[in-house]
Amino acid sequence: MKRRAAIEPVIGHLKAEHRMGRNHLKGREGDRINAVLAAVGYNFSLLLRWLAALLWPLALMLVGDDPLRQRA
């Protein structure tokens, strides 16, 4: 039950945000393709978020302390 409780929100997110609510592909093969493409999209968004978190401090170090601060 714990594992299922952890997976249910991910499935809901996939259905809402990654077009898994309705499958536009035909047959069992279409179902498989749709699920794989939705999982790829979900993992790609996680990868982009991780990459942004990794590169943002590096960009701040290159620019200076605070790029929004007014310099006099």
C-alpha positions in Angstrom: 0.0 0.0 0.0 2.9 2.4 0.7 4.3 1.9 -2.7 0.9 2.4 -4.4 0.4 5.6 -2.3 3.7 6.9 -3.6 2.8 6.1 -7.3 -0.7 7.4 -7.4 0.2 11.1 -7.4 2.7 10.5 -10.2 0.1 8.8 -12.3 -2.3 11.7 -11.7 0.3 14.1 -12.7 1.1 12.2 -15.9 -2.6 12.1 -16.8 -3.1 15.8 -16.2 0.2 17.3 -17.5 1.5 14.8 -20.0 -1.5 13.9 -22.1 -2.2 10.4 -20.6 -5.8 11.2 -19.9 -6.8 10.2 -23.4 -4.9 8.0 -25.7 -5.0 9.0 -29.3 -3.0 6.1 -30.6 -4.6 2.9 -31.8 -4.5 -0.6 -30.1 -2.3 -2.2 -27.5 0.9 -0.9 -29.2 -0.5 2.6 -29.1 -1.1 2.2 -25.4 2.5 1.1 -24.9 3.9 4.0 -27.0 1.7 6.5 -25.2 2.9 5.3 -21.8 6.6 5.3 -22.8 6.3 8.8 -24.3 4.6 10.2 -21.2 7.3 8.7 -19.0 10.0 10.2 -21.2 8.4 13.6 -21.0 8.0 13.3 -17.2 11.7 12.3 -16.8 12.9 15.0 -19.2 11.1 17.6 -17.1 12.8 16.2 -14.0 16.1 16.3 -15.7 15.6 19.9 -16.8 14.7 20.9 -13.2 17.8 19.2 -11.9 20.0 20.8 -14.5 18.7 24.3 -13.8 19.3 23.8 -10.0 22.8 22.7 -10.8 23.7 25.5 -13.2 22.0 28.4 -11.5 24.6 28.7 -8.7 27.3 28.5 -11.3 25.8 31.3 -13.3 25.5 33.4 -10.2 29.1 32.9 -9.4 30.2 33.9 -12.9 28.0 37.1 -12.9 28.8 38.1 -9.3 27.0 38.0 -6.0 23.5 39.2 -7.0 22.8 40.1 -10.7 19.6 42.0 -9.6 21.5 44.3 -7.3 22.0 47.9 -8.5 25.7 48.7 -8.8 26.7 52.3 -8.0 
